[in-house]
């Protein structure tokens, strides 16, 4: 991991804004925990993930701070995400989403552009203090309002801020444009209040290059942590679009490989001499 953010991989460069703590970079993991209820049985991974984007209305934390913007809350690690659940006393039956920025996978599924994330590092100006005011219904100062207006003007994908639930943990407030750049790697269920088999995991991407398994977005949980599949998902507009984009990137890869010079390696079995020929 890099020194920039704890969930950022060092393999991708970081570009910084001239004056504000705005960074453009990629290759992140993000985590989000939500309380699980029986009403979520039968909902596919696709449906559950779309539910992570919250409308701007009272009751959806921090959504009223920004004019007309939907928001989504994520954390830098599973530990930070679980600590947030414990802080807010959300119970022991949990769904844990493990997401990543799709554009930097080897074969993306959401865009034909390698769009990196535009992140405002709110840790540098104590944005968590503004969020504490919002949590406690404390009126914002004119300075707070001015800062929020500046943030909106920059149109970031997300804003990083210190977690109040875990020391040195970092949370991320995603706006809709940034949320649309996230893909799911895993969705885990843990029913801490139930005995017997009470946990399971749906895998939507794997391997070191985060290869997407798109059909898994049609999987869903049922009682006893069983996993079933809705084959209708494979006829959905979402699936067909993502499959088309995924195939585009595989095609780009094969075109690049075909354009590379081919090298023949010949080994003289008697002398052991190795010759390379184009």
PLY file of the C-alpha trace (Angstrom):
ply
format ascii 1.0
element vertex 278
property float x
property float y
property float z
element edge 277
property int vertex1
property int vertex2
end_header
0.00 0.00 0.00
1.07 3.63 -0.53
1.63 6.48 1.92
-1.26 8.46 0.43
-4.25 6.50 1.78
-4.24 3.14 3.58
-6.38 1.42 0.92
-4.39 2.77 -2.07
-1.98 0.56 -4.00
1.44 2.05 -4.67
1.43 0.91 -8.31
-0.54 3.93 -9.54
0.76 7.52 -9.62
-0.91 10.30 -7.60
-1.58 13.68 -9.23
-2.26 16.64 -6.91
-4.25 19.84 -7.50
-2.18 23.06 -7.40
-3.91 24.63 -4.40
-6.55 22.33 -2.87
-6.00 18.84 -1.41
-7.47 17.21 -4.52
-5.79 14.10 -5.90
-6.34 12.05 -9.04
-5.23 8.44 -8.76
-6.51 4.86 -8.86
-6.25 1.29 -7.58
-8.22 1.29 -4.34
-10.19 -1.18 -2.25
-13.29 0.04 -0.41
-15.53 -1.59 2.19
-19.05 -0.95 3.38
-21.12 -2.72 6.04
-24.90 -2.51 6.28
-27.35 -4.20 8.65
-29.02 -7.25 7.15
-32.75 -7.89 7.45
-35.01 -10.59 6.01
-36.34 -8.11 3.43
-32.96 -8.36 1.67
-33.34 -12.08 0.93
-33.86 -12.60 -2.79
-32.25 -9.29 -3.82
-29.40 -9.77 -6.27
-25.91 -8.37 -5.75
-26.74 -5.81 -8.44
-29.84 -4.64 -6.57
-28.09 -4.57 -3.20
-25.17 -2.57 -4.57
-27.48 0.02 -6.15
-29.07 0.41 -2.72
-25.73 1.73 -1.44
-26.39 5.02 -3.24
-28.57 7.09 -0.91
-31.06 9.75 -1.95
-30.73 13.31 -0.70
-33.24 13.40 2.15
-33.35 13.69 5.91
-32.41 10.43 7.59
-29.67 9.63 5.05
-26.51 10.77 6.83
-24.69 13.74 5.28
-26.88 13.72 2.17
-28.35 17.13 3.04
-24.91 18.77 3.17
-24.55 18.83 -0.61
-27.20 20.30 -2.88
-29.01 17.68 -4.91
-26.33 15.02 -4.61
-26.82 11.35 -3.81
-24.12 9.91 -1.55
-22.64 6.58 -0.52
-20.49 5.77 2.53
-17.39 3.55 2.33
-14.31 2.77 4.43
-10.66 1.97 3.84
-10.82 -1.51 5.38
-13.15 -4.16 6.68
-12.06 -3.29 10.24
-13.01 0.36 9.82
-16.35 -0.55 8.23
-17.16 -2.94 11.11
-16.11 -0.32 13.67
-18.58 2.14 12.14
-21.35 -0.46 12.51
-20.46 -1.03 16.15
-20.38 2.70 16.85
-23.90 3.12 15.50
-25.14 -0.09 17.18
-26.36 -1.72 13.97
-26.50 -5.28 15.32
-24.70 -8.49 14.42
-26.43 -9.44 11.16
-24.31 -7.81 8.49
-23.67 -7.50 4.79
-20.12 -6.44 3.91
-19.40 -5.07 0.44
-15.83 -5.20 -0.89
-15.53 -2.83 -3.88
-12.81 -1.47 -6.15
-12.43 1.22 -8.80
-13.37 -0.70 -11.94
-11.40 1.39 -14.47
-8.04 0.13 -13.21
-8.91 -3.56 -13.41
-7.14 -5.30 -16.28
-10.48 -5.70 -18.07
-13.00 -3.09 -16.85
-16.76 -3.54 -17.14
-18.14 -0.05 -16.52
-16.29 2.26 -18.91
-14.19 2.30 -22.06
-12.10 5.07 -20.52
-9.41 4.59 -17.88
-11.05 7.12 -15.55
-9.12 7.51 -12.29
-10.73 8.74 -9.07
-10.80 12.44 -8.19
-10.50 12.52 -4.41
-10.63 15.45 -2.00
-8.53 14.64 1.06
-10.74 16.10 3.79
-8.33 14.85 6.45
-6.13 17.85 5.65
-8.78 20.37 6.70
-10.64 18.40 9.36
-13.80 17.67 7.39
-14.80 15.08 9.98
-15.53 18.00 12.33
-18.17 19.28 9.90
-19.69 15.80 9.73
-19.78 15.65 13.55
-21.79 18.87 13.55
-24.22 17.34 11.06
-24.54 14.16 13.17
-25.35 16.26 16.25
-27.62 18.82 14.51
-25.17 21.65 15.22
-25.59 24.59 12.78
-22.75 24.99 10.32
-20.65 28.16 10.34
-20.34 30.39 7.29
-16.81 29.05 6.89
-18.16 25.49 6.85
-20.74 26.40 4.21
-18.10 28.13 2.08
-15.88 25.04 2.22
-18.76 22.77 1.18
-19.51 25.10 -1.75
-15.85 24.87 -2.85
-15.99 21.08 -2.66
-19.13 20.97 -4.82
-17.55 23.30 -7.37
-14.65 20.89 -7.86
-17.05 18.00 -8.62
-14.96 15.27 -6.92
-15.76 11.56 -7.05
-15.39 11.23 -3.29
-14.14 12.88 -0.13
-11.84 11.17 2.39
-12.12 11.95 6.11
-10.98 10.51 9.44
-13.12 7.83 11.02
-14.44 8.61 14.50
-14.95 4.88 15.13
-11.43 3.56 14.52
-8.12 5.27 15.16
-6.31 6.11 11.90
-9.21 4.65 9.94
-10.38 6.56 6.87
-13.92 6.87 5.55
-15.02 7.97 2.10
-18.12 9.93 1.17
-18.82 9.06 -2.46
-20.92 11.19 -4.76
-22.94 9.58 -7.54
-20.35 10.17 -10.28
-17.71 8.40 -8.17
-20.07 5.66 -7.01
-20.72 4.75 -10.65
-17.00 3.92 -10.96
-17.14 1.19 -8.28
-17.49 -2.51 -8.98
-17.99 -5.31 -6.44
-15.33 -7.90 -5.71
-17.11 -9.69 -2.84
-20.37 -9.53 -0.94
-20.31 -11.31 2.43
-23.19 -12.15 4.73
-22.77 -12.88 8.43
-25.82 -13.59 10.56
-24.32 -13.23 14.02
-27.69 -13.75 15.75
-28.27 -17.16 14.14
-26.85 -20.56 15.04
-25.52 -23.11 12.55
-24.42 -22.01 9.08
-24.60 -18.25 9.31
-22.10 -16.87 6.81
-21.27 -17.04 3.12
-19.69 -15.01 0.32
-20.60 -14.16 -3.28
-17.52 -13.52 -5.42
-17.96 -11.05 -8.29
-14.29 -10.62 -9.24
-11.07 -12.45 -8.51
-7.40 -13.03 -9.28
-4.73 -10.36 -8.89
-6.04 -8.36 -11.86
-9.62 -8.25 -10.50
-11.16 -10.23 -13.35
-14.93 -9.69 -13.23
-17.37 -12.59 -12.99
-20.41 -10.65 -14.16
-22.96 -13.44 -13.79
-22.38 -13.34 -10.03
-24.19 -9.98 -9.89
-27.33 -12.09 -10.40
-26.64 -14.14 -7.24
-28.62 -13.58 -4.05
-28.79 -14.80 -0.47
-31.55 -16.93 1.04
-32.06 -18.24 4.62
-29.27 -20.31 6.16
-26.84 -18.15 4.15
-27.60 -20.08 0.97
-26.66 -18.59 -2.40
-29.02 -18.86 -5.36
-28.91 -17.32 -8.84
-31.41 -15.32 -10.88
-30.67 -16.20 -14.50
-32.87 -13.31 -15.65
-30.02 -10.98 -14.70
-28.09 -12.19 -17.74
-30.76 -10.61 -19.97
-30.75 -7.28 -18.14
-29.56 -4.04 -19.71
-26.90 -3.71 -17.01
-25.39 -7.13 -17.65
-25.41 -6.80 -21.44
-23.78 -3.35 -21.28
-21.07 -4.46 -18.86
-20.41 -7.61 -20.89
-19.99 -5.48 -24.04
-17.48 -3.19 -22.26
-15.63 -6.18 -20.81
-15.33 -7.76 -24.27
-14.04 -4.44 -25.63
-11.10 -4.51 -23.19
-10.33 -8.16 -23.96
-10.30 -7.18 -27.64
-7.91 -4.30 -26.92
-5.60 -6.67 -25.08
-5.51 -9.18 -27.94
-4.94 -6.41 -30.50
-1.98 -5.12 -28.50
-0.53 -8.60 -28.16
-0.90 -9.20 -31.90
0.96 -5.98 -32.69
3.97 -6.91 -30.54
7.02 -8.42 -32.30
7.10 -12.18 -31.97
10.35 -13.71 -30.74
11.42 -17.28 -31.41
13.75 -18.87 -28.87
16.02 -21.61 -30.17
18.18 -23.74 -27.86
21.06 -25.83 -29.17
20.65 -29.04 -27.19
24.29 -29.99 -27.71
25.98 -26.73 -26.71
23.23 -25.16 -24.62
23.48 -21.95 -26.67
20.29 -19.83 -26.67
19.40 -17.76 -29.77
16.61 -15.19 -30.07
15.08 -14.51 -33.50
12.29 -12.06 -34.41
0 1
1 2
2 3
3 4
4 5
5 6
6 7
7 8
8 9
9 10
10 11
11 12
12 13
13 14
14 15
15 16
16 17
17 18
18 19
19 20
20 21
21 22
22 23
23 24
24 25
25 26
26 27
27 28
28 29
29 30
30 31
31 32
32 33
33 34
34 35
35 36
36 37
37 38
38 39
39 40
40 41
41 42
42 43
43 44
44 45
45 46
46 47
47 48
48 49
49 50
50 51
51 52
52 53
53 54
54 55
55 56
56 57
57 58
58 59
59 60
60 61
61 62
62 63
63 64
64 65
65 66
66 67
67 68
68 69
69 70
70 71
71 72
72 73
73 74
74 75
75 76
76 77
77 78
78 79
79 80
80 81
81 82
82 83
83 84
84 85
85 86
86 87
87 88
88 89
89 90
90 91
91 92
92 93
93 94
94 95
95 96
96 97
97 98
98 99
99 100
100 101
101 102
102 103
103 104
104 105
105 106
106 107
107 108
108 109
109 110
110 111
111 112
112 113
113 114
114 115
115 116
116 117
117 118
118 119
119 120
120 121
121 122
122 123
123 124
124 125
125 126
126 127
127 128
128 129
129 130
130 131
131 132
132 133
133 134
134 135
135 136
136 137
137 138
138 139
139 140
140 141
141 142
142 143
143 144
144 145
145 146
146 147
147 148
148 149
149 150
150 151
151 152
152 153
153 154
154 155
155 156
156 157
157 158
158 159
159 160
160 161
161 162
162 163
163 164
164 165
165 166
166 167
167 168
168 169
169 170
170 171
171 172
172 173
173 174
174 175
175 176
176 177
177 178
178 179
179 180
180 181
181 182
182 183
183 184
184 185
185 186
186 187
187 188
188 189
189 190
190 191
191 192
192 193
193 194
194 195
195 196
196 197
197 198
198 199
199 200
200 201
201 202
202 203
203 204
204 205
205 206
206 207
207 208
208 209
209 210
210 211
211 212
212 213
213 214
214 215
215 216
216 217
217 218
218 219
219 220
220 221
221 222
222 223
223 224
224 225
225 226
226 227
227 228
228 229
229 230
230 231
231 232
232 233
233 234
234 235
235 236
236 237
237 238
238 239
239 240
240 241
241 242
242 243
243 244
244 245
245 246
246 247
247 248
248 249
249 250
250 251
251 252
252 253
253 254
254 255
255 256
256 257
257 258
258 259
259 260
260 261
261 262
262 263
263 264
264 265
265 266
266 267
267 268
268 269
269 270
270 271
271 272
272 273
273 274
274 275
275 276
276 277
